[in-house]
């Protein structure tokens, strides 16, 4: 096309290549390898080498019709004065056998994605990595898939892929790949129940994932620690009592009918139900987020701390109409901010909420840095 100055077919093909071959397939498969493998590992370095070659080839393809963009990018990637002093990348002879192989793999992958999306829409599956696939195929298709071995799960972005010769043991819906039929079974690792293609699954009981139970367990530990320490304080201290522990720390018993820093503590009592309602809504939202992102460890750990603290303070408001605080820290350098340098008293629940908030900020900073 370039020889006849026909740029529009090149633009169309390049756009299709970027959206379909790169965006929807190659980069989708590659991103986990780049994120999770060691910086100098063979897997990561080979991926970077391939991306380097692709980038250089694409810049040369773009140069005749996106001249300024290609030239500006060449200033970063290139090693010569201008991209217009370069020649097109020699990609070698087209390997028809290799193209046919990956065409078959992509056809089966599209079917697998449809099955996974069906299970996700039905609430039986979360992310694709929670799925296990059993692929039944015959003839050349089986050999093509089997040739990838354990790497097949990376292509399908699932936790496990098993390729089996034949049509399986139950009725199947067949799909035509370029040369031979194949079918995919999708099974939810979360429910541990295999669902065959083309068969309407029986209703399955909702199950709580182990990861969600872990985060709820952390929240429960925070809640129990908070309530136990408050019971000890109520049993040992009268309202307003104080006991010196160190030169900067006292155990006290104070009641806070407001929020942090005694906000709205002097109101007529309606604030009790306001803060209780906010706590209940926050609890529901946090549980929803934990169910949606159970594998994001720092994020879920932070939410679990906030959840335990929020529930602990909600229980106080429901039982007593106020929150019991007992940790009193004081330093002279705090005198300009607080009376006699005493930081407002707080409890275990408040501490968990504060630590959880800090962890959420750290998680967001890490996320932003990773995406930069």
Secondary structure as a PSIPRED ss2 file (coil, helix, strand):
# PSIPRED VFORMAT (PSIPRED V4.0)

   1 X C   1.000  0.000  0.000
   2 X H   0.000  1.000  0.000
   3 X H   0.000  1.000  0.000
   4 X H   0.000  1.000  0.000
   5 X C   1.000  0.000  0.000
   6 X C   1.000  0.000  0.000
   7 X H   0.000  1.000  0.000
   8 X H   0.000  1.000  0.000
   9 X H   0.000  1.000  0.000
  10 X H   0.000  1.000  0.000
  11 X H   0.000  1.000  0.000
  12 X H   0.000  1.000  0.000
  13 X H   0.000  1.000  0.000
  14 X H   0.000  1.000  0.000
  15 X H   0.000  1.000  0.000
  16 X H   0.000  1.000  0.000
  17 X H   0.000  1.000  0.000
  18 X H   0.000  1.000  0.000
  19 X H   0.000  1.000  0.000
  20 X H   0.000  1.000  0.000
  21 X H   0.000  1.000  0.000
  22 X H   0.000  1.000  0.000
  23 X H   0.000  1.000  0.000
  24 X H   0.000  1.000  0.000
  25 X H   0.000  1.000  0.000
  26 X H   0.000  1.000  0.000
  27 X H   0.000  1.000  0.000
  28 X H   0.000  1.000  0.000
  29 X H   0.000  1.000  0.000
  30 X H   0.000  1.000  0.000
  31 X H   0.000  1.000  0.000
  32 X H   0.000  1.000  0.000
  33 X H   0.000  1.000  0.000
  34 X H   0.000  1.000  0.000
  35 X H   0.000  1.000  0.000
  36 X H   0.000  1.000  0.000
  37 X C   1.000  0.000  0.000
  38 X C   1.000  0.000  0.000
  39 X C   1.000  0.000  0.000
  40 X C   1.000  0.000  0.000
  41 X C   1.000  0.000  0.000
  42 X H   0.000  1.000  0.000
  43 X H   0.000  1.000  0.000
  44 X H   0.000  1.000  0.000
  45 X H   0.000  1.000  0.000
  46 X H   0.000  1.000  0.000
  47 X H   0.000  1.000  0.000
  48 X H   0.000  1.000  0.000
  49 X H   0.000  1.000  0.000
  50 X H   0.000  1.000  0.000
  51 X H   0.000  1.000  0.000
  52 X H   0.000  1.000  0.000
  53 X H   0.000  1.000  0.000
  54 X H   0.000  1.000  0.000
  55 X H   0.000  1.000  0.000
  56 X H   0.000  1.000  0.000
  57 X H   0.000  1.000  0.000
  58 X H   0.000  1.000  0.000
  59 X H   0.000  1.000  0.000
  60 X H   0.000  1.000  0.000
  61 X H   0.000  1.000  0.000
  62 X H   0.000  1.000  0.000
  63 X H   0.000  1.000  0.000
  64 X C   1.000  0.000  0.000
  65 X C   1.000  0.000  0.000
  66 X C   1.000  0.000  0.000
  67 X H   0.000  1.000  0.000
  68 X H   0.000  1.000  0.000
  69 X H   0.000  1.000  0.000
  70 X H   0.000  1.000  0.000
  71 X H   0.000  1.000  0.000
  72 X H   0.000  1.000  0.000
  73 X H   0.000  1.000  0.000
  74 X H   0.000  1.000  0.000
  75 X H   0.000  1.000  0.000
  76 X H   0.000  1.000  0.000
  77 X H   0.000  1.000  0.000
  78 X C   1.000  0.000  0.000
  79 X C   1.000  0.000  0.000
  80 X C   1.000  0.000  0.000
  81 X C   1.000  0.000  0.000
  82 X C   1.000  0.000  0.000
  83 X H   0.000  1.000  0.000
  84 X H   0.000  1.000  0.000
  85 X H   0.000  1.000  0.000
  86 X C   1.000  0.000  0.000
  87 X C   1.000  0.000  0.000
  88 X C   1.000  0.000  0.000
  89 X C   1.000  0.000  0.000
  90 X C   1.000  0.000  0.000
  91 X C   1.000  0.000  0.000
  92 X C   1.000  0.000  0.000
  93 X C   1.000  0.000  0.000
  94 X C   1.000  0.000  0.000
  95 X C   1.000  0.000  0.000
  96 X H   0.000  1.000  0.000
  97 X H   0.000  1.000  0.000
  98 X H   0.000  1.000  0.000
  99 X H   0.000  1.000  0.000
 100 X H   0.000  1.000  0.000
 101 X H   0.000  1.000  0.000
 102 X H   0.000  1.000  0.000
 103 X H   0.000  1.000  0.000
 104 X H   0.000  1.000  0.000
 105 X H   0.000  1.000  0.000
 106 X H   0.000  1.000  0.000
 107 X H   0.000  1.000  0.000
 108 X H   0.000  1.000  0.000
 109 X H   0.000  1.000  0.000
 110 X H   0.000  1.000  0.000
 111 X H   0.000  1.000  0.000
 112 X H   0.000  1.000  0.000
 113 X H   0.000  1.000  0.000
 114 X H   0.000  1.000  0.000
 115 X H   0.000  1.000  0.000
 116 X H   0.000  1.000  0.000
 117 X H   0.000  1.000  0.000
 118 X H   0.000  1.000  0.000
 119 X H   0.000  1.000  0.000
 120 X H   0.000  1.000  0.000
 121 X H   0.000  1.000  0.000
 122 X C   1.000  0.000  0.000
 123 X C   1.000  0.000  0.000
 124 X C   1.000  0.000  0.000
 125 X C   1.000  0.000  0.000
 126 X C   1.000  0.000  0.000
 127 X C   1.000  0.000  0.000
 128 X H   0.000  1.000  0.000
 129 X H   0.000  1.000  0.000
 130 X H   0.000  1.000  0.000
 131 X E   0.000  0.000  1.000
 132 X E   0.000  0.000  1.000
 133 X E   0.000  0.000  1.000
 134 X E   0.000  0.000  1.000
 135 X E   0.000  0.000  1.000
 136 X E   0.000  0.000  1.000
 137 X E   0.000  0.000  1.000
 138 X C   1.000  0.000  0.000
 139 X H   0.000  1.000  0.000
 140 X H   0.000  1.000  0.000
 141 X H   0.000  1.000  0.000
 142 X H   0.000  1.000  0.000
 143 X H   0.000  1.000  0.000
 144 X H   0.000  1.000  0.000
 145 X H   0.000  1.000  0.000
 146 X H   0.000  1.000  0.000
 147 X C   1.000  0.000  0.000
 148 X C   1.000  0.000  0.000
 149 X H   0.000  1.000  0.000
 150 X H   0.000  1.000  0.000
 151 X H   0.000  1.000  0.000
 152 X H   0.000  1.000  0.000
 153 X H   0.000  1.000  0.000
 154 X H   0.000  1.000  0.000
 155 X H   0.000  1.000  0.000
 156 X H   0.000  1.000  0.000
 157 X C   1.000  0.000  0.000
 158 X C   1.000  0.000  0.000
 159 X C   1.000  0.000  0.000
 160 X E   0.000  0.000  1.000
 161 X E   0.000  0.000  1.000
 162 X E   0.000  0.000  1.000
 163 X E   0.000  0.000  1.000
 164 X E   0.000  0.000  1.000
 165 X E   0.000  0.000  1.000
 166 X C   1.000  0.000  0.000
 167 X C   1.000  0.000  0.000
 168 X C   1.000  0.000  0.000
 169 X C   1.000  0.000  0.000
 170 X C   1.000  0.000  0.000
 171 X C   1.000  0.000  0.000
 172 X C   1.000  0.000  0.000
 173 X C   1.000  0.000  0.000
 174 X C   1.000  0.000  0.000
 175 X E   0.000  0.000  1.000
 176 X E   0.000  0.000  1.000
 177 X C   1.000  0.000  0.000
 178 X C   1.000  0.000  0.000
 179 X C   1.000  0.000  0.000
 180 X C   1.000  0.000  0.000
 181 X E   0.000  0.000  1.000
 182 X E   0.000  0.000  1.000
 183 X E   0.000  0.000  1.000
 184 X E   0.000  0.000  1.000
 185 X E   0.000  0.000  1.000
 186 X E   0.000  0.000  1.000
 187 X E   0.000  0.000  1.000
 188 X E   0.000  0.000  1.000
 189 X C   1.000  0.000  0.000
 190 X C   1.000  0.000  0.000
 191 X C   1.000  0.000  0.000
 192 X C   1.000  0.000  0.000
 193 X E   0.000  0.000  1.000
 194 X E   0.000  0.000  1.000
 195 X E   0.000  0.000  1.000
 196 X C   1.000  0.000  0.000
 197 X C   1.000  0.000  0.000
 198 X C   1.000  0.000  0.000
 199 X C   1.000  0.000  0.000
 200 X C   1.000  0.000  0.000
 201 X C   1.000  0.000  0.000
 202 X C   1.000  0.000  0.000
 203 X C   1.000  0.000  0.000
 204 X C   1.000  0.000  0.000
 205 X C   1.000  0.000  0.000
 206 X C   1.000  0.000  0.000
 207 X C   1.000  0.000  0.000
 208 X C   1.000  0.000  0.000
 209 X C   1.000  0.000  0.000
 210 X H   0.000  1.000  0.000
 211 X H   0.000  1.000  0.000
 212 X H   0.000  1.000  0.000
 213 X H   0.000  1.000  0.000
 214 X H   0.000  1.000  0.000
 215 X H   0.000  1.000  0.000
 216 X H   0.000  1.000  0.000
 217 X H   0.000  1.000  0.000
 218 X H   0.000  1.000  0.000
 219 X H   0.000  1.000  0.000
 220 X H   0.000  1.000  0.000
 221 X H   0.000  1.000  0.000
 222 X H   0.000  1.000  0.000
 223 X H   0.000  1.000  0.000
 224 X H   0.000  1.000  0.000
 225 X H   0.000  1.000  0.000
 226 X H   0.000  1.000  0.000
 227 X H   0.000  1.000  0.000
 228 X H   0.000  1.000  0.000
 229 X H   0.000  1.000  0.000
 230 X H   0.000  1.000  0.000
 231 X H   0.000  1.000  0.000
 232 X H   0.000  1.000  0.000
 233 X H   0.000  1.000  0.000
 234 X H   0.000  1.000  0.000
 235 X H   0.000  1.000  0.000
 236 X H   0.000  1.000  0.000
 237 X C   1.000  0.000  0.000
 238 X C   1.000  0.000  0.000
 239 X C   1.000  0.000  0.000
 240 X C   1.000  0.000  0.000
 241 X C   1.000  0.000  0.000
 242 X E   0.000  0.000  1.000
 243 X E   0.000  0.000  1.000
 244 X E   0.000  0.000  1.000
 245 X C   1.000  0.000  0.000
 246 X C   1.000  0.000  0.000
 247 X C   1.000  0.000  0.000
 248 X C   1.000  0.000  0.000
 249 X E   0.000  0.000  1.000
 250 X E   0.000  0.000  1.000
 251 X E   0.000  0.000  1.000
 252 X E   0.000  0.000  1.000
 253 X E   0.000  0.000  1.000
 254 X E   0.000  0.000  1.000
 255 X E   0.000  0.000  1.000
 256 X E   0.000  0.000  1.000
 257 X C   1.000  0.000  0.000
 258 X C   1.000  0.000  0.000
 259 X C   1.000  0.000  0.000
 260 X H   0.000  1.000  0.000
 261 X H   0.000  1.000  0.000
 262 X H   0.000  1.000  0.000
 263 X C   1.000  0.000  0.000
 264 X C   1.000  0.000  0.000
 265 X C   1.000  0.000  0.000
 266 X C   1.000  0.000  0.000
 267 X C   1.000  0.000  0.000
 268 X C   1.000  0.000  0.000
 269 X C   1.000  0.000  0.000
 270 X H   0.000  1.000  0.000
 271 X H   0.000  1.000  0.000
 272 X H   0.000  1.000  0.000
 273 X H   0.000  1.000  0.000
 274 X H   0.000  1.000  0.000
 275 X H   0.000  1.000  0.000
 276 X H   0.000  1.000  0.000
 277 X H   0.000  1.000  0.000
 278 X H   0.000  1.000  0.000
 279 X H   0.000  1.000  0.000
 280 X H   0.000  1.000  0.000
 281 X H   0.000  1.000  0.000
 282 X H   0.000  1.000  0.000
 283 X H   0.000  1.000  0.000
 284 X H   0.000  1.000  0.000
 285 X H   0.000  1.000  0.000
 286 X H   0.000  1.000  0.000
 287 X H   0.000  1.000  0.000
 288 X H   0.000  1.000  0.000
 289 X H   0.000  1.000  0.000
 290 X H   0.000  1.000  0.000
 291 X H   0.000  1.000  0.000
 292 X H   0.000  1.000  0.000
 293 X C   1.000  0.000  0.000
 294 X C   1.000  0.000  0.000
 295 X C   1.000  0.000  0.000
 296 X C   1.000  0.000  0.000
 297 X H   0.000  1.000  0.000
 298 X H   0.000  1.000  0.000
 299 X H   0.000  1.000  0.000
 300 X H   0.000  1.000  0.000
 301 X H   0.000  1.000  0.000
 302 X H   0.000  1.000  0.000
 303 X H   0.000  1.000  0.000
 304 X H   0.000  1.000  0.000
 305 X H   0.000  1.000  0.000
 306 X H   0.000  1.000  0.000
 307 X H   0.000  1.000  0.000
 308 X H   0.000  1.000  0.000
 309 X H   0.000  1.000  0.000
 310 X H   0.000  1.000  0.000
 311 X H   0.000  1.000  0.000
 312 X H   0.000  1.000  0.000
 313 X H   0.000  1.000  0.000
 314 X H   0.000  1.000  0.000
 315 X H   0.000  1.000  0.000
 316 X H   0.000  1.000  0.000
 317 X H   0.000  1.000  0.000
 318 X H   0.000  1.000  0.000
 319 X H   0.000  1.000  0.000
 320 X H   0.000  1.000  0.000
 321 X C   1.000  0.000  0.000
 322 X C   1.000  0.000  0.000
 323 X E   0.000  0.000  1.000
 324 X E   0.000  0.000  1.000
 325 X E   0.000  0.000  1.000
 326 X E   0.000  0.000  1.000
 327 X E   0.000  0.000  1.000
 328 X E   0.000  0.000  1.000
 329 X E   0.000  0.000  1.000
 330 X E   0.000  0.000  1.000
 331 X C   1.000  0.000  0.000
 332 X H   0.000  1.000  0.000
 333 X H   0.000  1.000  0.000
 334 X H   0.000  1.000  0.000
 335 X C   1.000  0.000  0.000
 336 X C   1.000  0.000  0.000
 337 X C   1.000  0.000  0.000
 338 X C   1.000  0.000  0.000
 339 X H   0.000  1.000  0.000
 340 X H   0.000  1.000  0.000
 341 X H   0.000  1.000  0.000
 342 X E   0.000  0.000  1.000
 343 X C   1.000  0.000  0.000
 344 X C   1.000  0.000  0.000
 345 X C   1.000  0.000  0.000
 346 X E   0.000  0.000  1.000
 347 X C   1.000  0.000  0.000
 348 X H   0.000  1.000  0.000
 349 X H   0.000  1.000  0.000
 350 X H   0.000  1.000  0.000
 351 X H   0.000  1.000  0.000
 352 X H   0.000  1.000  0.000
 353 X H   0.000  1.000  0.000
 354 X H   0.000  1.000  0.000
 355 X H   0.000  1.000  0.000
 356 X H   0.000  1.000  0.000
 357 X H   0.000  1.000  0.000
 358 X H   0.000  1.000  0.000
 359 X H   0.000  1.000  0.000
 360 X H   0.000  1.000  0.000
 361 X H   0.000  1.000  0.000
 362 X H   0.000  1.000  0.000
 363 X H   0.000  1.000  0.000
 364 X H   0.000  1.000  0.000
 365 X H   0.000  1.000  0.000
 366 X H   0.000  1.000  0.000
 367 X H   0.000  1.000  0.000
 368 X H   0.000  1.000  0.000
 369 X H   0.000  1.000  0.000
 370 X H   0.000  1.000  0.000
 371 X H   0.000  1.000  0.000
 372 X C   1.000  0.000  0.000
